[in-house]
Amino acid sequence: MSEPFVFDPRHSLCKTPFGAVPCGESVTLHCRPLASDGFQHCAVVLLGEFSGTESHVELSRGDPEGDRVRFSGSVSAPSEPELIWYHFRFWRDDGTGCILDSTGYRTDGLVQPWQLTVYEETPTPQWFGEGVSYQIFPDRFCRLAIPDPAGLVGDRWVHENWADAPEWRPDPDGEVRNRDFFGGSLEGITSKLPYLADLGVTTLYLCPIFESASNHRYNTADYSRIDPMLGTEEDFRSLCARAGELGIRVILDGVFNHTGSQSLYFNEDGFYPTLGAAQSPDSPYAGWFSFHPWPTDYDAWWGIRTLPAVREECPSYIGYIIEGEDSIIRRWLRAGAGGWRLDVADELPDWFIEKIRAVMDRDFPDAFLLGEVWEDASTKVAYSRRRRYLLGRELHGVMNYPFRTSLLDYLRKEQAELFQEAMETLRENYPPAAFYSAMNFLGTHDTPRVLTVLGADVLLESREERAVYRLSPGERDRGLRRLRLAALVLFTFPGAPTVYYGDEAGMEGYEDPFNRGTYPWGGEDLELRSWFRTLGRLRRDREALRRGGLRWLHAAGPLLAFARETEAERLAAVVNASLEEQSLSLPWPGGPAEDLLTGRRFVPAEGGLDLSLPPLSGLLLAEIPET
């Protein structure tokens, strides 16, 4: 029997190769309308996003195949990176007809086209996507001594009690300045490297570590200096060296769209002895900022006055951050960093990111460039411009917020098909290297703690309530069971599984700063931590989880199953997100299977495994080798 669709770009009957293609590659297309529709002609209409050029390629009509007729042809991808939007036009000999787009047949003159991503093939370091990442908010991970804030930029104060809740109330003038510190340090992180290595971690992503007036340090005061509360440049070099001995690389957070108002460059409060842009138009940094007029009004990130926006096009800024011999990009990579994560990549011009990538490719070809993008990065529009992040000359990979959103929705709403659709959209739109280098995660410093999201029954309106809210025993139990399933998918799906510090220990909390508490050393949920450790080791030891292709086995309602496969190995992750027991007949062409999480064994019958899955449970199946 014929397949029911006329055109499905994800099916090999209709389009090869699958998904995005390199520049210049040939793409074969097949449309399969019903013969009874009477169409004698078909053409594909292609529009280039960046070139603005439109072309029409008529497809050849083949002989009928059952109740359908096949129109076939090939198009060549352009020689430059591009986004191609395409649809089909059908017509009969009498001139009547219609178009076919992603919504189906239509005659209203409107078009919702399919997307073809055309990218330049450039090297992508494989270590990031194949490994396990761990995100640390440096002030809150591990402190070895209580620091003295005297003499440091910003009006800081330090919690003596490591277990205190972060301060969330604004200053008397209504501004939130994040002035409370706990004193986590680089030496503290170094002391915990054996713990991280035991979890299977291969990449540390550190939130900003440069001198700053706030505990989050996204308002940089001096890019060339480690914040004294965290330590020294020597401490950073030591951290990178020791991490390297354990097979762990360090990625730094680069905040290059804005600085802090209390910075060497802006110096609004006069803390630094040199002239900042807010003090004099003759400052060497005056051209970095836009005043309207000087000094009282200036461009700031999202209007937040403590975060003056920089003019990335200023030549001295480009030299300082990127192109100078001792630029910030080069300096910290030379000091031992393995890559950069670009904060608010949407706020940085494409050419700026391209310059960073060019320096890294030339001088540090094994370094990884990651971007903060919250949506599908292949179609992202920022400031009325379609972005080119993943077309080969900018980012190696992006933070995969769609993964988090769709996975948590699946676990709460039991709609596995929506998770599959969201991930297939990315797999189709992203170049393969970018898809397999995505930073997948369940939470970050910008999202509520995943355990709270998966466990809480109520939506609290006031920050006062959210500041002190803790899950009830019942909520926490359900949240923990869901979190185990979320982690199972996280560690078995293509891309770099990334753990936000403390999620593996069972930390709770709503949005910033409630999600930025201190790591509960000595008070961890040991059972949960052991689960993450098991998954991290499986990721490390199983080639299929690091490099295997993705094949969907089942995605409907509460049941999700997918395979990771190489020529030598096939694994299958199976999840039941329901509060009820579920049955599933799983395709399994091989021999007996073992659940790598529990050791349970299953014997296939007629090419499948008949599984009975308890509520909120999962399996990681592997074929048992013949002896």
Steps between C-alpha positions, in 0.01 A plus 500: 500500500628849417604742772220753568702820458569701186828642633678454832853645509593267787420186299753351260218439250479876453836663577861387512719568679316562826508848651759770450756468219849638435551774244487371143343163585225357280159441658255255345129568542197281427134605519231233495150640434204275432471415133131588524594863565594523136820701541723486193770740616684584823770755580686573821523871586808603698566833673834592656470676836826696475543527122135583435513298179207287385524205264265239356605145412250282315491139616464203264175307500541125537268211434215442747592300812181346628258783567777763488725665247856603576659832402878497547796731461817633656610845604851615587556682826667841451876539541453739794322429831130567468151426626281376216123522534321272257156380396350324197265614224276247323301566185299317237510543123197732521694735733312418819699395804615591848808525716621257766671629812554377858126538570383301195333604175386862479372751248480814714831646381663460842800276562646332807812348346736226607852589610828378353809606695812531286820520703872526446684190616750613763662296779314461830692367804329173590599494866219730607203318348632157591569588863309600813487864608448649843397863554627680809389831647842568655392695810273215614685174431775455758676735741810419696505820707275802560641786288537863605317732257680815617660700223329317215285659232136521603344526842528128574416303808553131577273242663677330787255210487548294182142370534337846490245575229621749235381857548231594252360829624597819313711776652312796654508682164319208336804371307599133532878496522571143614752618758484195729781249455568157647866470412526205267842500333708349221703310759171363631409378151846348460457311826182340362642390166528135612129507587416645158720249319323222690169632364640456149543874437729595212416872465460767767297801390565783744271799528708822485816502711636846418504789745149633552288687753228232517485136608393383153784698335310563177580871545871471428729751667832379357527227235871465561478410869351209693266628768711510820229318695540208261879508503778593263607428144737241642202332670324489165802353325530244776131408467536448124819298539360273771172461309697405189675223690154355573380536141292811572502823299382843618269729302478866602201733480568801277272798565591726209176685426517714813722577796421610852442865586748439783778397266845605392347600168191695611599581860179677595584504871869586454627185669782457251780761492496532120239695303195302395253599230252633759764736639640663190444511122879479481504153657663235280174308544264783405446357152385170646167646615214708355389804700187710435645740624807429708508412788144462630337292228654198328405177325467214747415133468119480516506845660675378817725792595755283679567325166613763245498351149819512297543602137642179361603679180746724686847404363671522839236272652544245220873505555468473878254210501586309182776600264784641709800277560410489869122526448264367763405206276864404447621576852271263686527222242877521541448484877334161465135549405360254246237730353254784542127522554363829363243657728193647325627402156184659355635838606832453319528572125567204274826656381619535863441130569664415168813692603519306827463170315769601248753569777416175675519296179835649412674496838303248709342251256397259776313769698118496504272802441154472658217755481207586723196472271159418644322398178568302183836654418467427128202734461561749778411862421655769722465872441314427175788295359509129433805365681774282350624332819526144370587548133867412556679825579369589846396267782591134528189438710228667705323454831202274428212667680244328271629167633433606860159649425367208299643231728357651819166552325498134399570382854220717643241474221577152362521599132810325371411581140551872569850437634578294190368773270702773674820299479442388140454864403846577639653186349360598161599868522843479664819389329579153643809623687293774667220258597748260656683790669193661659520567873201305635391570856214484748573835662743790514564809711219666299227240563326363810654186647383196306393313814266785593359515146433126492366472854302813590121477493433871544587817308605760756436861405717695746876499525465490877329160471738368238802607706415259782301231321620142533336195349278290722611138552251385238602767250867428556454127451319553170753763393791268575348216300442731204849645536653154473314452170603846378862418576468167318390680182759775553794259516384276215393763244733649235681812623697583812305409818551791738432497874436827683694478826294345778224356282665162555484568876127577505510879534170690477408859419297722274649768273812715553631528767312211661659263247849619600533363850818347636589140424387291800825319578419232757127535440469355150234254390746213470264274307442766236869581480575131447249495212678791328833329560375180338371691196824698471706183497274336243541805280877473538521126441245446221603613153139502376409765760793720399490464122202288398230605258143562616205282407153547647331178612183632663363841600135518601329610817706412808733257319826606338765273350797574277816319394862616484692291250846451359616215278621317809235585759129573540340639816139596563365741760140431604295730725154481656401848622160383623391452859351170378665180378536486121568223248711539189601268218843630406661415164815300579660308215790371708545239769421517873524845659622626835392813683831670577340684793370200694648189340156364406494279188242474225455236229364621164221325315420551130739793469378692802511534876173498693562740785296581808612835639413600859383857563768767446768251399758457228739252342827519311513185292807343341532177307674233703817392314515141388739284704 
